[in-house]
Amino acid sequence: MPQDAAAVTGGRRRALLLENIHPDARTLLSEAGWEVETATGALGEAELAQRLPGVQLLGIRSTTHVSESVLETARDLEAIGAFCIGTNQIDLFAAAARGVAVFNAPYSNTRSVVELALAEIIALTRRLTVKDRLMHDGVWDKSAVGAHEVRGRRLGIVGYGNIGSQLSVVAEALGMSVFFYDSADKLAMGNARRCGSLGEVLDVADVVTLHVDGRAGNSGLFGEEEFARMRPGSIFLNLSRGFVVDHDALRRHIVSGHLAGAAVDVFPTEPKGRGEAFESQLRGLPNVILTPHVGGSTEEAQEDIGRFVAAKLRDYALHGSTTLSVNMPSLASEERTGTVRLAHLHHNVPGVLAGINRVLADAAVNIEGQQLSTRGDLGYVVTDIAGHCDGELVRRLEALPETVRVRRIS
Ligand SMILES: NC(=O)c1ccc[n+]([C@@H]2O[C@H](COP(=O)([O-])OP(=O)(O)OC[C@H]3O[C@@H](n4cnc5c(N)ncnc54)[C@H](O)[C@@H]3O)[C@@H](O)[C@H]2O)c1
């Protein structure tokens, strides 16, 4: 039976979910015993600071900013769920320093990006956008010239992480031959062939698609030289990050006819909100598909994000599990009955574990189970003890000089 949050703590457990998070998140947390308040929009700093006292779990998407000064006022806050991929909107360091765990959903929209990339590869290879435009202009251009099957064509994937490797599997199922380049040593899926450099991919591929991450070193990764090296008549896709590609160079190679088409979902500067004007040198080019950073935006991905992040918040609050947290040491602690669980976050210096166990031994407490994990400056110990745990024991653990935060969680 799942533990009930209120029964565990003996008090009210409150969660605040902002920015129209998928209703599955509310359902999951309510069923686990939280009183859940929701809001459709984001909150500014002052209002957020006002709403957080008494709230243990906060859910946001990309617009609400959780700064150090907000965290300073949020004494009851235990965890923040970023119901999206990015976590730049949260001061992760300040959160960790206060023992506030942050979770996100790094994999929930992987499949959505893969499907959009595949749809675009097929559409561009068949020149569907050109045919479609002509039909709407009243022109019946029945011709096979420049239209190809994707079966047997060579797909070059640059960045073979979550998205790149899943695209590799699905593209092979369509009969494409996959070549990939990743700066890290990655296991090839299926019959995909690893290339030793970006240039090797460009030399062989009929379609080149970028799925690298957003590290600063990837700025300008793909420019004049790389487009020039692509095979004549090949197709280019970028669904990774806007700053990775030189759009002036891409325009030149489309206009010259060296490239047969392109699909771009991400831009160096993007409008801030829905409905705002979009400017780009790529507008109006033939066989170029432009989409407003929607690679990961599907209802399925939103639903998966809602469920995934809410479950992470619940498991952290109820069991101390920090698996996939972006700012805590990673520790997978599962539900256990018949013991009291203490979660101790501390500065990672020698002797802390001995100090914790000395406090427990002095209180004549038997340790039934104990797990430790560290990450940089932080250490995290989850200890299951037999019998009674009074407030005095928690206070003694809090008094250890290295302690960041102690939570009695069951
Ligand atoms: N368009 C969208 O809506 C959307 C949605 C989700 C993710 N993304 C973006 O897609 C990209 C990939 O996401 P992911 O989850 O697969 O990331 P990931 O971290 O799992 O994979 C990125 C891979 O790129 C490799 N890499 C980094 N720099 C490289 C370089 N210069 N050359 C070769 N390989 C390099 C890394 O080693 C890693 O294997 C990210 O930039 C992410 O922000 C876009």
The ligand as an SDF file (V2000), in Angstrom:
LIG
                    3D

 44 48  0  0  0  0  0  0  0  0999 V2000
   13.2700   20.6670  -30.5660 N   0  0  0  0  0  0  0  0  0  0  0  0
   12.8190   20.3670  -29.3750 C   0  0  0  0  0  0  0  0  0  0  0  0
   11.6910   20.6570  -29.0120 O   0  0  0  0  0  0  0  0  0  0  0  0
   13.7020   19.5810  -28.4480 C   0  0  0  0  0  0  0  0  0  0  0  0
   13.1310   18.7380  -27.4940 C   0  0  0  0  0  0  0  0  0  0  0  0
   13.9810   17.9740  -26.6880 C   0  0  0  0  0  0  0  0  0  0  0  0
   15.3760   18.1250  -26.8040 C   0  0  0  0  0  0  0  0  0  0  0  0
   15.8930   18.9970  -27.7150 N   0  0  0  0  0  0  0  0  0  0  0  0
   17.3400   19.1600  -27.8800 C   0  0  0  0  0  0  0  0  0  0  0  0
   17.8370   18.0160  -28.5730 O   0  0  0  0  0  0  0  0  0  0  0  0
   19.2240   17.8380  -28.2450 C   0  0  0  0  0  0  0  0  0  0  0  0
   19.4950   16.3740  -27.9480 C   0  0  0  0  0  0  0  0  0  0  0  0
   18.7470   15.9570  -26.8130 O   0  0  0  0  0  0  0  0  0  0  0  0
   19.0880   14.5600  -26.0910 P   0  0  0  0  0  0  0  0  0  0  0  0
   18.0860   14.3620  -25.0120 O   0  0  0  0  0  0  0  0  0  0  0  0
   19.2800   13.4980  -27.1110 O   0  0  0  0  0  0  0  0  0  0  0  0
   20.4870   14.9460  -25.4480 O   0  0  0  0  0  0  0  0  0  0  0  0
   21.6270   13.9510  -24.9550 P   0  0  0  0  0  0  0  0  0  0  0  0
   22.4280   14.7320  -23.9720 O   0  0  0  0  0  0  0  0  0  0  0  0
   21.0530   12.6390  -24.5670 O   0  0  0  0  0  0  0  0  0  0  0  0
   22.5150   13.7070  -26.2800 O   0  0  0  0  0  0  0  0  0  0  0  0
   23.3640   14.6610  -26.8340 C   0  0  0  0  0  0  0  0  0  0  0  0
   24.5190   13.8970  -27.4820 C   0  0  0  0  0  0  0  0  0  0  0  0
   25.2870   14.7970  -28.2660 O   0  0  0  0  0  0  0  0  0  0  0  0
   26.6510   14.4640  -28.1160 C   0  0  0  0  0  0  0  0  0  0  0  0
   27.4310   15.6350  -28.4910 N   0  0  0  0  0  0  0  0  0  0  0  0
   27.5340   16.8210  -27.8430 C   0  0  0  0  0  0  0  0  0  0  0  0
   28.2930   17.6660  -28.5470 N   0  0  0  0  0  0  0  0  0  0  0  0
   28.6710   17.0010  -29.6660 C   0  0  0  0  0  0  0  0  0  0  0  0
   29.4560   17.3620  -30.7840 C   0  0  0  0  0  0  0  0  0  0  0  0
   29.9930   18.5840  -30.9070 N   0  0  0  0  0  0  0  0  0  0  0  0
   29.6690   16.4330  -31.7500 N   0  0  0  0  0  0  0  0  0  0  0  0
   29.1290   15.1910  -31.6370 C   0  0  0  0  0  0  0  0  0  0  0  0
   28.3720   14.7930  -30.5910 N   0  0  0  0  0  0  0  0  0  0  0  0
   28.1470   15.6970  -29.6270 C   0  0  0  0  0  0  0  0  0  0  0  0
   26.7740   14.0690  -26.6590 C   0  0  0  0  0  0  0  0  0  0  0  0
   27.9220   13.2720  -26.4120 O   0  0  0  0  0  0  0  0  0  0  0  0
   25.4670   13.2730  -26.4570 C   0  0  0  0  0  0  0  0  0  0  0  0
   25.6360   11.9100  -26.7390 O   0  0  0  0  0  0  0  0  0  0  0  0
   19.5070   18.7870  -27.0880 C   0  0  0  0  0  0  0  0  0  0  0  0
   20.1720   19.9190  -27.5820 O   0  0  0  0  0  0  0  0  0  0  0  0
   18.1290   19.1860  -26.5860 C   0  0  0  0  0  0  0  0  0  0  0  0
   18.1230   20.4660  -26.0090 O   0  0  0  0  0  0  0  0  0  0  0  0
   15.0750   19.7140  -28.5560 C   0  0  0  0  0  0  0  0  0  0  0  0
  1  2  1  0
  2  3  2  0
  2  4  1  0
  4  5  1  0
  4 44  2  0
  5  6  2  0
  6  7  1  0
  7  8  2  0
  8  9  1  0
  8 44  1  0
  9 10  1  0
  9 42  1  0
 10 11  1  0
 11 12  1  0
 11 40  1  0
 12 13  1  0
 13 14  1  0
 14 15  2  0
 14 16  1  0
 14 17  1  0
 17 18  1  0
 18 19  2  0
 18 20  1  0
 18 21  1  0
 21 22  1  0
 22 23  1  0
 23 24  1  0
 23 38  1  0
 24 25  1  0
 25 26  1  0
 25 36  1  0
 26 27  1  0
 26 35  1  0
 27 28  2  0
 28 29  1  0
 29 30  1  0
 29 35  2  0
 30 31  1  0
 30 32  2  0
 32 33  1  0
 33 34  2  0
 34 35  1  0
 36 37  1  0
 36 38  1  0
 38 39  1  0
 40 41  1  0
 40 42  1  0
 42 43  1  0
M  CHG  2   8   1  16  -1
M  END
$$$$
